[in-house]
Amino acid sequence: MWYAQNPARRTHQLAGDAGVLLWTALWATAAVVAYRLACLLALPRALQQHNAPLPLVGGRVDTALRRIAGAVDAMDPVTVRTAVAVGAVALFVVPVGLVLGAWLPRRLRWIRQAGAARDLAASDDGRELLALRSLLRPLHEVAVTASEIPDATPGSLAWGWRHGDPETLDALAAAELERLGLDFAPPQAVPGPLIRPVPAQATETAEGTGAAGAPEAVTDPVR
């Protein structure tokens, strides 16, 4: 399970994922542009032969870049290219790594918790475990859960869980799943064996049959 079932929570997750992807794409583009521009500066002869102003930059920036290219001309080309590549990689890794370090652990933790909670909600034993986890939340969260149940208090929730009250277990399990953005569906009861009623005609026939299963003998009247 990658996204929540609750529409608001799912929209928030989709927006966060899209934001991270956009952030990664922007810094990847910036790193590529910086690398190509730095490589152009590392080749001063090619830059000097290109007399036209560089696109997307002003006249002052173009002049400054040409001066930098002239200074780089005295340096070792291999060293310059290595430094340019390292700088481009750092330009991508640092900002993207900071965002992923804050976003990815939380995202993976929710995926694990949501998958485990969904599996637990499908069984009675799992429902009790979800209810227990809901009771172990901070006291103010337990009080909020109790306020949503008619005539319930945090103490009555604990009493209901201890005695296995179905309504209390369902309410606590639903509250725990709601915190994860999941919907709660109580486990369906397994139907028992179907017992067909005996027809009334068959009952009357059985009553008119003797112990041995033979019909009762009819005595002739006295002749």
N, C-alpha and C positions, 0 to 999 in steps of 0.2 A: 504494500500500500504506500503510494507516493504522496497522495493528497488527502485532505480531510473530506468528510462527507458534509460537514456544515458549510453552507455557501459562503458565509463571511470569512471563515477560517481558510477555506480553499482559495478564495480570491486573494487573501493576504499572502498565502504561500506562493501562488502563481506570480504575484507582483514581485515578491522577493526573489524568486528564481529568475524572472526576466531581468530584474535590476542587476543581479550578479552577472548574468550572461552579457548584458549590455556593457557593464563596467569592464569585463574581461576583453570584449571586442574593441572597445575604445583604446585601452592601453596596449593591446596587441597592434592596432593600427599606428598608434603613436610610436611604438618601439620600431616598427618597420620603417616609418617615415624618418625617424631620427637616424636609424642605421644607414639608410640610403643617402641622406643628406651628409652624414659624417664621412661616408665613403667618397662622396663627391668632393668634400673638402680635403680628403686625404690624397686626392689626385689633382694637385694644383695645376699641372700642365693642361689637363682637360678643362679645368675651370677657366684657366686663362684664355684658352682657345674659344671658349663660349663667351662671346662679347655681349650677347643680349642679356638684359637683367633677368635674374632668376624669378620664376613665377611665384605668385602668392607672397612675395616679400617686398618691402619698400626699398627705396634707393639707398637709405642709410644702412639697412640690414644687408643689402647686397654688397655694399662696400666693405662692411665689417667682415663678412664671410670671406671675401677675397683676400683681405689682409691676414685672416687666420690661415687660409690656404697657403699663403706665402710663407708663413712661419712654420707650417707643418712640412713644407718642402724640404727642410733641412733635417727632418727626423727619419728614422728607419721606417720604411713602409710596412714591414711585417709587424713591428711594435704598434704602429698606429692602427692597423686593421684589428689587431687583437684587442687593443683598448676600446676601439669602437664597438666591437662585438660584445665585449663584457658590459659596456655601458648600456647598450641596447637591451641586453638580457636583464640587467638590473632595473632598467626603466619599466620593464614588464612585470618582473617577478615581485618587486617590492610592493607596489600598490595592490596588485591582484592577490598576493599572498596574505596581506593584512586583512582583506575582505573575506577571503576563503577561510582564514583562521578563525574568524568570528562567526561566519555563517554555516560552514559545512558541519562542524560538530553538532550544532543544535539541530540541523536538518536531519542528520543521520540518527540522532537520538530520538527524534519524534517518529521517524519511520520504524525504528525498532519497537518503541513503546506502543505505537498504534497497531502494529501487526500482532504483538503479543496480547494486547487488550481485546482485539477483535476475536482472536482464538479463544480467549478465556470467556468472553461473553456468550459463546455458543454452548456452554455446559453449565450445569448447576454448581459444580464445585468451583469453576472459574468465576461464576457470578459472585459466590461468597468471597473469593479472594479479591475481586474488584471492590466489593463492598468494604472489606477490611482496609484496603488501601485508601478508600475514600474517608474512612474514619480516622486514619493516621495522618490526614492532612492537618495543616494548622487550624487552631480552634476557630478562628474567624471564618474559614472556609467551611468547616463543619456546621457552624451556626447558619451560614447562608443556605446550605443544603437543607437544614432542618426548617428554615423559614419558608421554603418552597413546598413543604409537605403539610397538609392540614393537621392541626393539633399535634405537631411533632416538636420535640426538643432534642438538643444534642444527646441528652441522657437517654431519651426514649429510642433514639437511633442505635445507641450502643446496646440497649436492652433487646431491641428487635433483632440486631445481628447475632447476639449471643444465643437467642432462642430460635433463630432460624425463621423469623417472620418473613414470608414471601414478599409482602408489599415493601417492607423496609429494605430487604436485599435488592429488590428491583430499583427502588429509589436511589440507594447508595451507588449501585452499579451504573445506573443511568447518569448520575452526577459525575462519576469518574470518567465515563466515556465522553460526556459533554465537554469536560476540560480538554480533551484531546481532539475535539471537533468531530466525534463519531456519533452515529445514531445507535440507540439501544433497542434491540429486539429480543424480548424474553424467549428463552428456549421453548420450543413446542413440545407439548406433552405427547408421549408415545401412546397411541391408541391401544387398548387392550383387545383380547380376542372377542370376536363377534359371536354373541349367543343368540341363536334364532329361537323365537317362541314356538312352543308346540301348538299346532292347530287344535281348536276345540273339538273338531270331529274325530281326530285321532285319540284325544283324551277319552271321549265317550266310548269309542270302540274298545280302548284298553280296559275301561271299567266294566264293560259287558263281557269280558273274557275271563275265564277261570284262572286258577293259579297255575295250571299246566299250560295255559295258553290256548285251551280248547274252548269252544262256546258251551254255555251252560245247557244241560239236558232238559228237555221239556217233557214233563210227565203227562201221560195220557189220563184223562178223567176216568172215573170208575164206570165200567160198562154195566 
